[in-house]
Amino acid sequence: MTSDGHLADCRARLAFDLLANTWNAVVLWALRDGPSRHVELRGRVGGISSKVLTETLRRLEFNGLVERRVRAGTASRVVYGLTPLGRTLLGPIDAFGAWAFEHGDEVMAAQERHGG
């Protein structure tokens, strides 16, 4: 991060913005074991509409984190997979998940204390 207070232009903010959308991190994590078709990915993620998954995949592709590939065969099918850049986010996502697992109860208790 910059120390001069220009957080709007900070590269760290870019990273935070990428992970601020819940579905971005969830979809990246769901692709960690290899490429997947849209319908398979939607089932793996759960709770996401087809439209929102499509928008998320497009956003991740735009940012260079996911690659869309058309596989030829008896029936052409599109698969989505992580790019090398996308794979670099798996460690931070895992660390954030571990933090949530360890401290989630504390956060929920604080929310309850504040009427949340």
MOFEN-V232009 format. One record per backbone hydrogen bond with DSSP energy under -1.0 kcal/mol. CO is the residue of the C=O (numbers start at 1). NH is the residue of the N-H. If there is no record, write none. Layout:
CO&NH, CO&NH
This chain:
5&7, 6&9, 7&10, 10&14, 11&15, 12&16, 13&17, 14&18, 15&19, 16&20, 21&25, 22&26, 23&27, 24&28, 25&29, 26&30, 27&31, 29&32, 31&34, 36&80, 37&41, 38&42, 39&43, 40&44, 41&45, 42&46, 49&53, 50&54, 51&55, 52&56, 53&57, 54&58, 55&59, 56&60, 57&61, 58&62, 59&63, 60&65, 60&66, 61&64, 65&83, 67&81, 69&79, 71&77, 77&71, 79&69, 80&36, 81&67, 83&87, 86&89, 87&90, 89&93, 90&94, 91&95, 92&96, 93&97, 94&98, 95&99, 96&100, 97&101, 98&102, 99&103, 100&104, 103&107, 104&108, 105&109, 106&110, 107&111, 108&112, 109&113, 110&114, 111&116, 112&115
